[in-house]
Amino acid sequence: MSSYVIMDLEMCRTPKGTKRDNLYLKNELIQIGAVLLDDKFEEVDTFMTYVSPQYSRITPVIQKLTGITQKDVTSAPKFEEALKKFADWMPADATVITWSENDACQIVNESEYKNVSVEHQDLDNWIDCQKTFSDKMHTEKVYRLSEALSIADIWYDEDFHDALVDARNTGLLFAKMQREDELVLNPYYDMVNSEETTYNTFANLLGNCRYATALI
């Protein structure tokens, strides 16, 4: 039976000059979130852990962006332990999906920098959901997750930059794309989809529609 793991990471920047030999580490993991979908693309399980960074501290900017505090990560598993917990949770035959290739690259780069060897999915078996959405839209444009969700007419949790929330939102979009040969878009999207119209215009329009619906 096929299964799919939708994964998202939150990271913080390392201090400048964090390097070893010829390797540079720009970011460190501070949270891993994932949802497990079955062969019908239904959510059946979730995973979340904070990760204690080795070189970094949670800055006010990162805390404001993610809601993650230094207290959250101080006693959290370090990178190797957190990655092993994730690998142990994930079914061996699962396909991993991320929004963009950045998260996959982060795991590879941080593993290499920290000399960590934990069995996880071969990157050749990972799916870039961001690229899949662009393909569905028949364009080379690179979309933000929030933009893609709105265009695809998916009501979603707006608490972005929480790894589990972002994984669940990505899972909703991935499931919809797998179920629909031709992606059914938000009916308001075509109204504002022109070269002169920015995404913000569409987002504002959609937000107004959601507000009006909530009042009914």
N, C-alpha and C positions, 0 to 999 in steps of 0.2 A: 504494500500500500504506500502510495506517495505521501510525503509530508513536506511541509515548507516552514522554515524558520525565518521570520522577519526580524532582523536585528538592527538596533540603532545604538550609537555610542555618544556619550558626552565627554568632552575633553577640556583640558586647560593648558595654557601655554607654559612651556618650561622656561626657566631663566635663560637669558642669552648666553651662548657659549657652552650649552649642554651638549658636549660631543665626546666621542670616544674613538680614538684612531681617526678614521675617515668617515665615521658615522655621526649624523646629527639627529637629535630628537627634538622636534619642534613642539610636540604636544604629548600629553600623557592622558590615559584613560582615567575618568573619575566616575563613570557609570556605564553599565551595560544593561540594555533592556531588550527583550525579545518576546515574540508571540509565536506559538506553534499552530499551524493550520493543517487540517487533515486533507485527504484527497478531494473533499468537496469544498475546500477553501473556507471551512468553518474554524473559528478559534477554539482550541481544545486545551491550551495550557499557556502559561506565561512564565517569564524569568526576569528577575531584576536583581542586580547587586551594585552597590557602590564600590569604587575601587580607590585604594589609598595610593596616591601618587608618590613616587620615590624622590623626585627633585622639586616638585612644585607645591604651592599652597593655593588655596581657593582665594582668588582676589575678589574685591567687591564687585567688579564688573561681571565675573563668572557667576558669583552668587546671585546677582540680580537677574542675569540671563537665564540661569538654570534652576534657581531655587536651592541649589546644593550648597551646604555650608561646610566649613572646615571640620566641624564636629561630625558631620555625616561620614566623612572619609577617613578620619583619624584612626578609627578602630576597624575600618573596612578591610577586606582582603587585599593584599597587594596584587599586582598585575598577574603574576604567574598563577596564584591560587584562584583569582577571579576567573581567569581564562579557562582553567581546568574545570571549575564548577560549571561554567557555561558549556564546555565541551561534553562533560558528563551528563548534563541535562538534555542536550540536543540528540535526537535520534541519529543513529549512525548513517542512515540512508537519506537524511533530510537534505533538501536543497536550500541554500541560504540566500535570502534576498535582502538587499540594503538599498537605501535611497542614495544613489551615486556610488562611485567606487572608492570614495574617501575613507569610509569606515573599514573596508577590507584592507586598504593600504596601511591604515593606522595600525591594525593588528600585526601585519607583516613587519612594518618598520619598528614598532616597539618591541616585538619579539626578538628581532635581530639585534637591536641595540642592547637589550637586557639579557641576551643569551638565554632566552626562554624557548623551550621546545615542548609545545603542547599539541597533541593531535587535534586538528580541526579541519574543516572542509577544505579541499583543494580549491584554490581561487578560480580554477577553470569551471567549477560547478556552481559558482555564485552568479546571481542574476542582479544586474543593475536596473532597479525599478525605474529610476529616473530616465534612463535611455529607452526602456520599454515604453514608457509613456510618450516620449517624443516620437518613437516609431509609430505608435497608435495614432498620434496626431499628424503623422506624415510630414514631419518637419525636423530640422536639426536644432531647433531652439532648445535651450536648456531651461527647464522649468523649476521653480521652487516647489517644495512639497505642498505648501498652503495653496499656491496657485493651481497646481494640478488637481488637488482635492476639490477646489471650488469649481473648476472647469468640468470635472467629472461628475458634478452634482452629488457629492458625498458630504453629508453632515458629519462633522468631525469634532473631536476634542481640540480646543484651541490652545491648550497648555503646551505649546511647543517648547523644545529644548528640555523636555523630560524624556529620557531614553525610552521608557516603556510606552508613554503616550505617542511618541513619534513612531515607534515600531508598530503600534496598533493602527495608527492612521495610515502608515505605509501598507499594512496588511489589508486594510479596507480597499485601498486603491488597487493593490495587486490582485485581490480576489475579483474585483469588478472587471479588471482587464482580462482575466482568465475566463470569465463567464460570458463575456460579450465579444463576439467576433469583430463587430464594428462598435466602438465605444460610444455609448449614449451620453451626450454632453448636457450640461446645464442649459435649459432653454433660453436663459438670459445671455448666455455666452455669445451666441450669434448676433445678438442685438448690438453688442459693443465690440465685436471682433473686427477691427479695421486697423489699418496702419496708423491712423491718427489717434487711436484710442489706447491709453496705457492700461496696464493691469490694475493700477490703483482705481481707475474709473470703474472697472468691472468689480473689483473687490468692494468698493463703496456701494455700488448698486446692489450687489448680493447681500451685503450687510443690512442695507435698508429693507430688503425683501424679507430677510430673516426676522428683523425686528418687527415688521408689520405682521408677519405670520404668528409671532409669539403673542401678539396682542389680541389675536382672533379667539 
